[in-house]
Amino acid sequence: MTWKVLVSAPYFLPVMETYRQRLEKEGVELIGARVNERLSEEELLEVIEDIDGIICGDDRITERVLAAAPRLKVISKWGTGIDSIDAEAAARQGIPVYRTRNAFSEPVADTVLGYMLTFARQLPWLDRDIRQGRWEKPRLMALGECVLGVVGVGDCGKAVVRRAVSFGMRVLGTDIVQLPDDFVKAAGLEVVSLEKLLATADFVSLGQSLAGSGQLALKHPW
């Protein structure tokens, strides 16, 4: 018996052929989806009926999609977050949902650091001025003079902390769970309340949801 597996994760599609022969020996047929960023509910409904498994990105796997997939046995997220998947509906149908922890923690942390460097050193604006022949020296900040607050010190948050510490930043962290003592000590991380973090940090990296004007009002101006 052949198991049909839909591959819709954009980052997996370019390397899918690397795994095809190995998986075919196990009776797995890989089907590549036509996708740019993610499949919508309607797009999934068009292809999901005879699919046994899916390796997905941020596709909208809703209860309606699951109801239209009588053969679906497993959902595997190529990434960490599963907020685009109705995990409760999947559980009711006995469909396990897996994810790839730490898949993109390092590149996400690189991006966070890139944004901090961009704003602290005003890089796009300096580049624009230099191209226009203006060689003025605006007041800038070195990252080593700044305080970073990390809200949610999970895999991505830890990677951000490690990079920030390497640049000499003072780093504050807060989380809904207790952080490992060995990591806190090794990184020199200051574990504080959310209120203190927002009132103190020059930069805030959000690794978990933070909503509400009350919390945002605690952030001191740049």
N, CA, C and O of each residue as an XYZ file, in Angstrom:
888
protein
N       0.842     -1.196      0.000
C       0.000      0.000      0.000
C       0.880      1.251      0.000
O       1.886      1.316      0.707
N       0.491      2.229     -0.794
C       1.229      3.478     -0.886
C       0.537      4.552     -0.067
O      -0.683      4.707     -0.120
N       1.346      5.298      0.700
C       0.827      6.400      1.492
C       1.130      7.704      0.761
O       2.276      7.972      0.400
N       0.105      8.502      0.549
C       0.279      9.778     -0.140
C       0.557     10.879      0.882
O      -0.234     11.105      1.797
N       1.683     11.555      0.715
C       2.059     12.633      1.627
C       2.187     13.935      0.834
O       2.994     14.038     -0.090
N       1.391     14.904      1.206
C       1.436     16.220      0.574
C       2.531     17.054      1.218
O       2.569     17.187      2.441
N       3.416     17.614      0.413
C       4.476     18.491      0.897
C       4.129     19.918      0.479
O       4.151     20.254     -0.705
N       3.810     20.749      1.469
C       3.419     22.133      1.175
C       4.289     23.145      1.903
O       4.034     24.347      1.825
N       5.317     22.674      2.613
C       6.232     23.591      3.306
C       7.194     24.184      2.280
O       7.980     23.448      1.685
N       7.149     25.504      2.058
C       7.967     26.111      1.002
C       9.459     25.830      1.131
O      10.149     25.689      0.121
N       9.972     25.746      2.374
C      11.405     25.513      2.548
C      11.793     24.053      2.338
O      12.965     23.747      2.115
N      10.816     23.156      2.408
C      11.106     21.737      2.195
C      11.006     21.355      0.724
O      11.695     20.442      0.269
N      10.164     22.040     -0.008
C       9.936     21.687     -1.412
C      11.224     21.662     -2.244
O      11.395     20.749     -3.051
N      12.141     22.636     -2.078
C      13.354     22.606     -2.917
C      14.249     21.388     -2.680
O      15.038     21.021     -3.551
N      14.132     20.759     -1.504
C      14.981     19.595     -1.202
C      14.176     18.290     -1.187
O      14.695     17.243     -0.801
N      12.936     18.354     -1.598
C      12.054     17.191     -1.513
C      12.611     15.999     -2.287
O      12.496     14.862     -1.830
N      13.208     16.241     -3.447
C      13.708     15.145     -4.264
C      14.830     14.373     -3.575
O      15.063     13.204     -3.880
N      15.523     15.030     -2.646
C      16.598     14.363     -1.908
C      16.057     13.171     -1.121
O      16.760     12.182     -0.911
N      14.808     13.278     -0.692
C      14.222     12.248      0.168
C      13.277     11.304     -0.571
O      12.834     10.304     -0.006
N      12.964     11.616     -1.831
C      11.930     10.844     -2.528
C      12.267      9.352     -2.628
O      11.439      8.505     -2.292
N      13.472      9.034     -3.084
C      13.819      7.627     -3.280
C      13.768      6.851     -1.974
O      13.261      5.730     -1.927
N      14.294      7.453     -0.918
C      14.293      6.766      0.375
C      12.876      6.514      0.860
O      12.567      5.432      1.360
N      12.005      7.524      0.711
C      10.633      7.377      1.203
C       9.815      6.429      0.330
O       8.938      5.723      0.828
N      10.100      6.413     -0.960
C       9.379      5.498     -1.837
C       9.640      4.047     -1.452
O       8.765      3.196     -1.613
N      10.841      3.755     -0.943
C      11.146      2.401     -0.479
C      10.287      2.017      0.712
O      10.066      0.836      0.978
N       9.801      3.036      1.434
C       8.939      2.792      2.600
C       7.464      2.885      2.229
O       6.596      2.859      3.102
N       7.180      2.995      0.922
C       5.804      3.058      0.469
C       5.166      4.433      0.578
O       3.945      4.549      0.678
N       5.987      5.471      0.559
C       5.481      6.835      0.678
C       5.639      7.561     -0.651
O       6.738      7.636     -1.200
N       4.552      8.085     -1.155
C       4.563      8.890     -2.371
C       4.487     10.369     -1.988
O       3.510     10.811     -1.382
N       5.522     11.127     -2.346
C       5.545     12.559     -2.045
C       4.854     13.335     -3.157
O       5.116     13.116     -4.340
N       3.967     14.245     -2.761
C       3.247     15.086     -3.718
C       3.541     16.537     -3.379
O       3.139     17.028     -2.324
N       4.234     17.217     -4.265
C       4.581     18.615     -4.025
C       3.430     19.546     -4.365
O       2.848     19.453     -5.445
N       3.107     20.433     -3.456
C       2.019     21.386     -3.680
C       2.530     22.612     -4.429
O       3.705     22.965     -4.327
N       1.655     23.246     -5.170
C       1.971     24.531     -5.789
C       1.657     25.618     -4.758
O       0.498     25.954     -4.518
N       2.704     26.148     -4.165
C       2.497     27.087     -3.064
C       3.615     28.114     -3.063
O       4.767     27.794     -3.355
N       3.268     29.349     -2.732
C       4.270     30.393     -2.563
C       4.644     30.535     -1.094
O       5.794     30.314     -0.716
N       3.675     30.903     -0.271
C       3.925     31.097      1.155
C       3.174     30.080      1.997
O       3.753     29.442      2.876
N       1.873     29.930      1.725
C       1.044     28.981      2.483
C      -0.194     28.660      1.657
O      -0.578     29.419      0.767
N      -0.813     27.519      1.965
C      -2.059     27.139      1.320
C      -3.228     27.631      2.159
O      -3.240     27.479      3.380
N      -4.196     28.213      1.497
C      -5.400     28.670      2.182
C      -6.316     27.484      2.447
O      -6.078     26.378      1.962
N      -7.356     27.728      3.216
C      -8.337     26.679      3.486
C      -8.919     26.144      2.179
O      -9.026     24.933      1.986
N      -9.290     27.051      1.294
C      -9.905     26.631      0.035
C      -8.934     25.836     -0.823
O      -9.329     24.857     -1.456
N      -7.684     26.237     -0.855
C      -6.685     25.502     -1.639
C      -6.464     24.108     -1.078
O      -6.295     23.156     -1.839
N      -6.463     23.975      0.233
C      -6.301     22.653      0.844
C      -7.497     21.758      0.555
O      -7.344     20.560      0.314
N      -8.675     22.338      0.580
C      -9.879     21.553      0.330
C      -9.854     20.917     -1.056
O     -10.472     19.874     -1.270
N      -9.148     21.535     -1.993
C      -9.083     21.013     -3.355
C      -8.193     19.771     -3.470
O      -8.342     18.993     -4.413
N      -7.269     19.578     -2.518
C      -6.271     18.514     -2.685
C      -6.209     17.512     -1.534
O      -5.500     16.511     -1.639
N      -6.933     17.753     -0.437
C      -6.702     17.006      0.797
C      -7.460     15.679      0.880
O      -7.145     14.853      1.736
N      -8.436     15.459      0.025
C      -9.360     14.332      0.194
C      -8.660     12.977      0.241
O      -9.031     12.127      1.050
N      -7.655     12.756     -0.608
C      -7.015     11.430     -0.665
C      -5.588     11.445     -0.116
O      -4.763     10.612     -0.492
N      -5.300     12.403      0.779
C      -3.968     12.546      1.354
C      -3.889     11.817      2.701
O      -4.784     11.941      3.537
N      -2.807     11.055      2.898
C      -2.618     10.318      4.153
C      -1.806     11.105      5.180
O      -1.972     10.913      6.385
N      -0.937     11.981      4.711
C      -0.109     12.782      5.609
C       0.264     14.085      4.945
O       0.205     14.207      3.722
N       0.647     15.053      5.744
C       1.031     16.348      5.190
C       2.249     16.888      5.942
O       2.289     16.887      7.173
N       3.233     17.346      5.178
C       4.372     18.092      5.718
C       4.119     19.537      5.344
O       4.330     19.938      4.200
N       3.663     20.322      6.316
C       3.120     21.637      6.008
C       3.987     22.767      6.545
O       4.865     22.571      7.386
N       3.706     23.949      6.027
C       4.280     25.168      6.578
C       3.213     25.845      7.422
O       2.759     25.296      8.426
N       2.818     27.038      7.007
C       1.797     27.783      7.748
C       0.428     27.653      7.095
O      -0.370     28.589      7.134
N       0.154     26.506      6.500
C      -1.130     26.279      5.845
C      -2.280     26.358      6.834
O      -2.124     26.036      8.012
N      -3.427     26.787      6.348
C      -4.618     26.942      7.189
C      -5.358     25.606      7.307
O      -6.341     25.356      6.610
N      -4.863     24.766      8.197
C      -5.476     23.449      8.384
C      -6.566     23.586      9.436
O      -6.324     23.421     10.632
N      -7.758     23.887      8.971
C      -8.894     24.172      9.838
C      -9.715     22.909     10.091
O      -9.441     21.848      9.529
N     -10.713     23.045     10.937
C     -11.615     21.916     11.204
C     -12.323     21.493      9.924
O     -12.566     20.307      9.701
N     -12.647     22.459      9.097
C     -13.308     22.154      7.816
C     -12.383     21.330      6.913
O     -12.828     20.387      6.258
N     -11.127     21.682      6.881
C     -10.154     20.931      6.075
C     -10.014     19.512      6.613
O      -9.987     18.554      5.840
N      -9.926     19.375      7.921
C      -9.774     18.058      8.531
C     -10.988     17.175      8.272
O     -10.860     15.968      8.065
N     -12.151     17.784      8.287
C     -13.377     17.019      8.025
C     -13.423     16.506      6.592
O     -14.093     15.517      6.297
N     -12.708     17.185      5.711
C     -12.688     16.794      4.297
C     -11.530     15.856      3.982
O     -11.272     15.553      2.817
N     -10.827     15.391      5.028
C      -9.643     14.545      4.831
C      -9.814     13.218      5.551
O      -9.179     13.003      6.583
N     -10.655     12.316      5.039
C     -10.944     11.051      5.747
C      -9.738     10.132      5.872
O      -9.707      9.272      6.752
N      -8.735     10.303      4.997
C      -7.564      9.421      5.033
C      -6.401     10.005      5.843
O      -5.413      9.315      6.094
N      -6.514     11.246      6.243
C      -5.387     11.915      6.894
C      -5.041     11.255      8.228
O      -5.899     11.081      9.094
N      -3.771     10.893      8.372
C      -3.318     10.178      9.574
C      -2.307     10.945     10.395
O      -2.130     10.653     11.578
N      -1.631     11.929      9.795
C      -0.595     12.654     10.524
C      -0.361     14.018      9.869
O      -0.438     14.170      8.650
N      -0.070     15.007     10.730
C       0.300     16.346     10.276
C       1.671     16.648     10.863
O       1.869     16.550     12.074
N       2.617     17.014     10.006
C       3.965     17.343     10.463
C       4.296     18.767     10.025
O       4.342     19.063      8.831
N       4.524     19.637     10.994
C       4.825     21.038     10.691
C       6.327     21.210     10.490
O       7.118     20.868     11.369
N       6.721     21.745      9.322
C       8.123     22.060      9.055
C       8.408     23.409      9.699
O       8.462     24.440      9.028
N       8.586     23.379     10.996
C       8.752     24.597     11.778
C       8.234     24.348     13.185
O       7.921     23.215     13.549
N       8.147     25.402     13.966
C       7.792     25.257     15.382
C       6.339     25.598     15.677
O       5.623     24.800     16.281
N       5.905     26.769     15.258
C       4.560     27.233     15.606
C       3.473     26.457     14.880
O       3.582     26.186     13.684
N       2.422     26.101     15.615
C       1.312     25.344     15.005
C      -0.010     26.112     15.132
O      -1.085     25.513     15.116
N       0.080     27.445     15.258
C      -1.137     28.236     15.441
C      -2.034     28.241     14.201
O      -3.208     28.596     14.303
N      -1.508     27.855     13.032
C      -2.346     27.798     11.826
C      -3.064     26.462     11.698
O      -3.838     26.255     10.764
N      -2.804     25.549     12.644
C      -3.425     24.219     12.622
C      -4.443     24.118     13.756
O      -4.141     24.471     14.896
N      -5.634     23.644     13.449
C      -6.627     23.423     14.493
C      -6.283     22.111     15.195
O      -6.825     21.055     14.870
N      -5.368     22.201     16.169
C      -4.868     21.004     16.846
C      -5.967     20.297     17.634
O      -5.949     19.072     17.753
N      -6.923     21.054     18.172
C      -8.010     20.434     18.938
C      -8.891     19.595     18.028
O      -9.286     18.485     18.384
N      -9.196     20.132     16.849
C     -10.004     19.370     15.894
C      -9.246     18.130     15.425
O      -9.835     17.063     15.246
N      -7.951     18.277     15.229
C      -7.133     17.128     14.827
C      -7.151     16.050     15.907
O      -7.254     14.861     15.603
N      -7.050     16.466     17.164
C      -7.061     15.512     18.275
C      -8.390     14.761     18.331
O      -8.421     13.561     18.605
N      -9.472     15.463     18.075
C     -10.781     14.813     18.098
C     -10.891     13.736     17.025
O     -11.626     12.762     17.190
N     -10.166     13.911     15.936
C     -10.186     12.928     14.848
C      -9.060     11.904     14.974
O      -8.886     11.044     14.111
N      -8.292     12.011     16.074
C      -7.211     11.063     16.286
C      -6.014     11.270     15.374
O      -5.267     10.329     15.103
N      -5.825     12.501     14.896
C      -4.711     12.820     13.995
C      -3.616     13.516     14.798
O      -3.825     14.638     15.258
N      -2.459     12.888     14.979
C      -1.387     13.548     15.725
C      -0.787     14.704     14.938
O      -0.700     14.662     13.710
N      -0.378     15.731     15.665
C       0.265     16.907     15.066
C       1.679     17.002     15.621
O       1.883     17.105     16.831
N       2.644     16.966     14.719
C       4.048     17.067     15.119
C       4.628     18.379     14.597
O       4.104     18.983     13.662
N       5.722     18.803     15.226
C       6.400     20.008     14.764
C       7.912     19.799     14.842
O       8.388     18.842     15.452
N       8.649     20.702     14.219
C      10.101     20.590     14.149
C      10.710     21.664     15.039
O      10.978     22.779     14.592
N      10.924     21.320     16.287
C      11.480     22.293     17.230
C      12.854     22.756     16.775
O      13.668     21.975     16.283
N      13.083     24.045     16.956
C      14.393     24.635     16.686
C      14.733     24.704     15.203
O      15.875     24.996     14.845
N      13.764     24.442     14.340
C      14.060     24.415     12.903
C      14.599     25.750     12.407
O      15.512     25.780     11.582
N      14.045     26.848     12.898
C      14.431     28.158     12.383
C      14.891     29.110     13.480
O      14.926     30.323     13.271
N      15.242     28.573     14.644
C      15.628     29.438     15.762
C      16.841     30.310     15.430
O      16.856     31.501     15.739
N      17.843     29.720     14.807
C      19.070     30.465     14.527
C      18.845     31.569     13.490
O      19.244     32.704     13.747
N      18.227     31.301     12.331
C      17.989     32.394     11.382
C      17.034     33.461     11.915
O      17.187     34.638     11.590
N      16.049     33.065     12.729
C      15.162     34.068     13.325
C      15.953     34.987     14.250
O      15.770     36.204     14.235
N      16.839     34.392     15.059
C      17.667     35.194     15.958
C      18.596     36.114     15.181
O      18.835     37.249     15.595
N      19.124     35.633     14.050
C      19.951     36.494     13.195
C      19.159     37.709     12.738
O      19.674     38.827     12.721
N      17.905     37.484     12.369
C      17.061     38.583     11.898
C      16.798     39.588     13.005
O      16.842     40.796     12.772
N      16.521     39.091     14.223
C      16.300     39.990     15.358
C      17.527     40.868     15.589
O      17.411     42.081     15.763
N      18.699     40.244     15.588
C      19.925     41.017     15.795
C      20.138     42.008     14.658
O      20.588     43.131     14.883
N      19.817     41.595     13.444
C      19.949     42.498     12.306
C      19.100     43.746     12.454
O      19.544     44.851     12.141
N      17.870     43.566     12.935
C      17.000     44.730     13.145
C      17.549     45.642     14.241
O      17.488     46.865     14.120
N      18.083     45.052     15.307
C      18.637     45.892     16.371
C      19.827     46.697     15.870
O      19.954     47.882     16.178
N      20.692     46.058     15.102
C      21.820     46.780     14.515
C      21.337     47.874     13.567
O      21.886     48.975     13.539
N      20.312     47.558     12.801
C      19.767     48.528     11.850
C      19.299     49.795     12.557
O      19.612     50.906     12.129
N      18.545     49.620     13.642
C      17.994     50.787     14.336
C      19.032     51.490     15.200
O      19.055     52.719     15.260
N      19.887     50.728     15.865
C      20.892     51.347     16.719
C      21.901     52.147     15.899
O      22.341     53.218     16.316
N      22.263     51.619     14.728
C      23.266     52.275     13.893
C      22.652     53.039     12.730
O      23.376     53.630     11.930
N      21.310     53.034     12.624
C      20.606     53.810     11.591
C      21.124     53.497     10.182
O      21.294     54.398      9.360
N      21.368     52.236      9.920
C      22.062     51.844      8.701
C      21.355     52.243      7.399
O      22.023     52.766      6.507
N      20.049     52.026      7.242
C      19.430     52.416      5.963
C      19.508     53.917      5.710
O      19.696     54.352      4.574
N      19.361     54.709      6.774
C      19.381     56.157      6.619
C      20.793     56.674      6.364
O      20.978     57.604      5.579
N      21.789     56.080      7.018
C      23.178     56.437      6.745
C      23.542     56.088      5.307
O      24.200     56.869      4.619
N      23.114     54.919      4.861
C      23.394     54.501      3.487
C      22.774     55.477      2.493
O      23.416     55.861      1.516
N      21.530     55.879      2.740
C      20.852     56.826      1.849
C      21.598     58.154      1.797
O      21.806     58.719      0.723
N      22.000     58.651      2.977
C      22.690     59.945      3.013
C      24.030     59.891      2.302
O      24.385     60.816      1.570
N      24.779     58.812      2.514
C      26.091     58.691      1.872
C      25.943     58.641      0.359
O      26.720     59.260     -0.367
N      24.952     57.909     -0.110
C      24.724     57.831     -1.555
C      24.370     59.200     -2.139
O      24.619     59.472     -3.314
N      23.784     60.057     -1.294
C      23.422     61.403     -1.742
C      24.509     62.425     -1.453
O      24.310     63.627     -1.627
N      25.668     61.932     -1.007
C      26.804     62.818     -0.793
C      26.820     63.520      0.554
O      27.600     64.452      0.750
N      25.965     63.088      1.500
C      25.941     63.703      2.825
C      26.694     62.803      3.797
O      26.330     61.641      3.981
N      27.734     63.333      4.416
C      28.591     62.567      5.314
C      28.457     63.069      6.742
O      29.452     63.224      7.450
N      27.229     63.320      7.161
C      26.978     63.811      8.511
C      27.127     62.670      9.522
O      26.988     61.496      9.180
N      27.410     63.038     10.752
C      27.589     62.052     11.813
C      26.483     62.198     12.842
O      26.628     62.947     13.807
N      25.351     61.471     12.639
C      24.243     61.564     13.598
C      24.599     60.886     14.910
O      25.557     60.118     14.987
N      23.819     61.179     15.936
C      24.014     60.518     17.229
C      23.466     59.101     17.130
O      22.280     58.896     16.872
N      24.342     58.134     17.338
C      23.951     56.736     17.225
C      24.237     56.012     18.531
O      24.907     56.539     19.419
N      23.716     54.795     18.631
C      23.937     53.970     19.811
C      24.740     52.737     19.421
O      24.547     52.174     18.344
N      25.637     52.325     20.300
C      26.283     51.023     20.160
C      25.431     49.996     20.892
O      24.865     50.297     21.942
N      25.335     48.789     20.347
C      24.513     47.774     21.017
C      24.996     47.532     22.443
O      24.196     47.231     23.329
N      26.296     47.663     22.665
C      26.828     47.461     24.003
C      26.352     48.483     25.020
O      26.520     48.292     26.225
N      25.749     49.584     24.530
C      25.190     50.598     25.425
C      23.709     50.349     25.698
O      23.102     51.041     26.516
N      23.132     49.367     25.019
C      21.678     49.167     25.057
C      21.287     47.977     25.931
O      22.088     47.087     26.219
N      20.028     48.003     26.336
C      19.439     46.904     27.112
C      18.412     46.205     26.243
O      17.545     46.848     25.652
N      18.511     44.897     26.169
C      17.547     44.095     25.423
C      16.639     43.365     26.389
O      17.102     42.787     27.373
N      15.346     43.393     26.109
C      14.394     42.595     26.865
C      13.834     41.491     25.987
O      13.333     41.755     24.895
N      13.916     40.254     26.460
C      13.418     39.107     25.693
C      12.191     38.548     26.396
O      12.287     38.030     27.509
N      11.048     38.653     25.752
C       9.793     38.145     26.294
C       9.528     36.775     25.682
O       9.169     36.670     24.510
N       9.704     35.742     26.469
C       9.584     34.382     25.962
C      10.956     33.847     25.600
O      11.411     33.990     24.466
N      11.618     33.223     26.580
C      12.996     32.763     26.359
C      12.980     31.272     26.037
O      13.498     30.446     26.789
N      12.370     30.952     24.893
C      12.375     29.575     24.415
C      13.578     29.348     23.516
O      14.637     29.938     23.731
N      13.423     28.495     22.509
C      14.548     28.208     21.621
C      15.017     29.456     20.885
O      16.210     29.757     20.856
N      14.063     30.186     20.287
C      14.434     31.426     19.584
C      14.962     32.465     20.570
O      15.964     33.129     20.308
N      14.280     32.597     21.703
C      14.688     33.580     22.695
C      16.104     33.335     23.195
O      16.876     34.279     23.357
N      16.446     32.089     23.439
C      17.801     31.760     23.897
C      18.836     32.115     22.838
O      19.913     32.620     23.154
N      18.499     31.846     21.571
C      19.429     32.177     20.488
C      19.630     33.688     20.388
O      20.735     34.153     20.108
N      18.558     34.453     20.619
C      18.670     35.912     20.623
C      19.550     36.371     21.787
O      20.410     37.237     21.623
N      19.327     35.783     22.961
C      20.123     36.155     24.145
C      21.606     35.923     23.879
O      22.430     36.788     24.175
N      21.952     34.769     23.327
C      23.364     34.460     23.072
C      24.004     35.490     22.153
O      25.142     35.900     22.383
N      23.298     35.909     21.127
C      23.844     36.897     20.196
C      23.985     38.259     20.863
O      24.996     38.939     20.690
N      22.977     38.652     21.619
C      23.010     39.961     22.266
C      24.152     40.055     23.279
O      24.837     41.074     23.365
N      24.345     38.988     24.036
C      25.430     38.967     25.016
C      26.780     39.116     24.319
O      27.680     39.778     24.836
N      26.921     38.501     23.146
C      28.178     38.604     22.394
C      28.469     40.040     21.969
O      29.626     40.408     21.767
N      27.425     40.848     21.834
C      27.597     42.253     21.480
C      27.709     43.147     22.715
O      27.733     44.373     22.603
N      27.776     42.531     23.882
C      27.963     43.299     25.102
C      26.714     43.933     25.662
O      26.801     44.840     26.489
N      25.546     43.476     25.228
C      24.297     44.052     25.711
C      23.939     43.503     27.090
O      24.253     42.359     27.421
N      23.287     44.327     27.874
C      22.644     43.843     29.087
C      21.312     43.240     28.661
O      20.542     43.874     27.939
N      21.039     42.012     29.109
C      19.859     41.313     28.619
C      18.940     40.930     29.777
O      19.357     40.283     30.737
N      17.685     41.345     29.660
C      16.642     40.980     30.615
C      15.741     39.941     29.964
O      15.533     39.969     28.751
N      15.212     39.038     30.752
C      14.325     38.028     30.203
C      13.152     37.749     31.113
O      13.253     37.867     32.334
N      12.030     37.374     30.506
C      10.862     36.975     31.281
C      10.137     35.877     30.529
O      10.137     35.845     29.299
N       9.518     34.976     31.281
C       8.829     33.852     30.655
C       7.737     33.373     31.605
O       7.751     33.687     32.796
N       6.787     32.606     31.060
C       5.704     32.086     31.889
C       6.135     30.810     32.614
O       5.433     30.322     33.500
N       7.301     30.272     32.225
C       7.840     29.091     32.910
C       9.210     29.443     33.485
O       9.849     30.399     33.047
N       9.648     28.671     34.457
C      10.957     28.914     35.047
C      12.050     28.558     34.050
O      12.018     27.505     33.414
N      13.019     29.460     33.930
C      14.103     29.252     32.973
C      15.204     28.398     33.593
O      15.423     28.459     34.803
N      15.900     27.604     32.782
C      16.971     26.736     33.311
C      18.081     27.564     33.970
O      18.589     28.518     33.381
N      18.442     27.190     35.179
C      19.470     27.941     35.909
C      20.800     27.963     35.175
O      21.498     28.977     35.185
N      21.159     26.846     34.534
C      22.460     26.802     33.862
C      22.530     27.793     32.708
O      23.562     28.428     32.492
N      21.415     27.929     31.956
C      21.412     28.893     30.860
C      21.442     30.317     31.393
O      22.185     31.156     30.884
N      20.645     30.592     32.407
C      20.579     31.938     32.987
C      21.963     32.374     33.470
O      22.391     33.498     33.209
N      22.647     31.497     34.163
C      23.973     31.836     34.698
C      25.003     31.976     33.596
O      25.797     32.917     33.603
N      24.999     31.058     32.655
C      25.993     31.080     31.585
C      25.844     32.321     30.711
O      26.836     32.884     30.250
N      24.598     32.745     30.484
C      24.353     33.896     29.616
C      24.406     35.225     30.367
O      24.476     36.289     29.752
N      24.372     35.159     31.690
C      24.292     36.405     32.457
C      22.942     37.073     32.297
O      22.831     38.296     32.385
N      21.923     36.275     32.062
C      20.579     36.790     31.855
C      19.965     37.236     33.174
O      20.049     36.530     34.179
N      19.347     38.411     33.165
C      18.626     38.913     34.336
C      17.145     38.574     34.177
O      16.480     39.113     33.292
N      16.634     37.700     35.011
C      15.228     37.315     34.935
C      14.413     38.305     35.769
O      14.613     38.427     36.977
N      13.500     39.005     35.109
C      12.723     40.064     35.757
C      11.257     39.926     35.381
O      10.889     39.076     34.570
N      10.435     40.760     35.972
C       9.014     40.776     35.632
C       8.824     41.444     34.274
O       9.684     42.191     33.807
N       7.691     41.164     33.653
C       7.383     41.793     32.372
C       7.345     43.305     32.511
O       7.805     44.029     31.628
N       6.794     43.780     33.626
C       6.680     45.228     33.832
C       8.060     45.880     33.887
O       8.283     46.912     33.254
N       8.980     45.288     34.635
C      10.324     45.860     34.725
C      11.037     45.778     33.383
O      11.737     46.709     32.986
N      10.858     44.665     32.691
C      11.510     44.503     31.389
C      11.088     45.609     30.427
O      11.929     46.236     29.783
N       9.779     45.844     30.333
C       9.285     46.839     29.386
C       9.699     48.257     29.784
O       9.922     49.110     28.926
N       9.797     48.495     31.074
C      10.163     49.837     31.539
C      11.656     50.106     31.392
O      12.082     51.260     31.426
N      12.456     49.051     31.229
C      13.912     49.196     31.228
C      14.548     49.035     29.857
O      15.511     49.731     29.535
N      14.024     48.132     29.054
C      14.699     47.731     27.816
C      14.631     48.799     26.733
O      13.622     49.485     26.572
N      15.734     48.923     25.994
C      15.752     49.763     24.796
C      15.145     49.022     23.616
O      14.457     49.620     22.788
N      15.396     47.730     23.539
C      14.828     46.861     22.517
C      14.065     45.743     23.213
O      14.474     45.267     24.272
N      12.949     45.327     22.608
C      12.175     44.200     23.145
C      11.972     43.186     22.026
O      11.469     43.517     20.952
N      12.372     41.941     22.298
C      12.165     40.853     21.353
C      11.046     39.975     21.891
O      11.144     39.427     22.989
N       9.978     39.847     21.102
C       8.805     39.101     21.543
C       8.854     37.672     21.017
O       8.797     37.449     19.808
N       8.960     36.715     21.917
C       8.924     35.312     21.548
C       7.612     34.657     21.920
O       7.430     33.459     21.701
N       6.697     35.428     22.479
C       5.355     34.945     22.781
C       4.406     36.116     22.674
O       4.843     37.263     22.583
N       3.125     35.845     22.683
C       2.136     36.890     22.448
C       2.188     37.965     23.525
O       2.282     37.671     24.717
N       2.125     39.205     23.083
C       2.020     40.344     24.001
C       1.056     41.310     23.364
O       1.370     41.921     22.342
N      -0.120     41.459     23.955
C      -1.146     42.314     23.371
C      -1.728     43.204     24.445
O      -1.780     42.845     25.621
N      -2.162     44.365     24.016
C      -2.816     45.268     24.947
C      -2.042     46.561     25.115
O      -0.821     46.553     25.272
N      -2.760     47.663     25.081
C      -2.125     48.973     25.224
C      -1.524     49.154     26.608
O      -0.583     49.930     26.779
N      -2.057     48.447     27.600
C      -1.522     48.568     28.955
C      -0.079     48.113     29.039
O       0.759     48.787     29.638
N       0.214     46.953     28.430
C       1.587     46.461     28.440
C       2.490     47.353     27.588
O       3.592     47.709     28.006
N       2.022     47.708     26.401
C       2.853     48.503     25.497
C       3.149     49.883     26.070
O       4.194     50.465     25.781
N       2.236     50.407     26.879
C       2.450     51.730     27.472
C       3.598     51.718     28.474
O       4.136     52.772     28.812
N       3.979     50.526     28.954
C       5.083     50.434     29.912
C       6.438     50.601     29.238
O       7.436     50.887     29.901
N       6.472     50.423     27.920
C       7.742     50.521     27.201
C       8.201     51.966     27.166
O       7.478     52.853     26.714
N       9.428     52.191     27.657
C       9.920     53.567     27.659
C      10.287     53.998     26.241
O      10.682     53.156     25.434
N      10.167     55.284     25.915
C      10.459     55.751     24.551
C      11.945     55.616     24.237
O      12.787     55.630     25.135
N      12.250     55.487     22.951
C      13.648     55.350     22.498
C      14.405     56.638     22.716
O      15.592     56.717     22.398
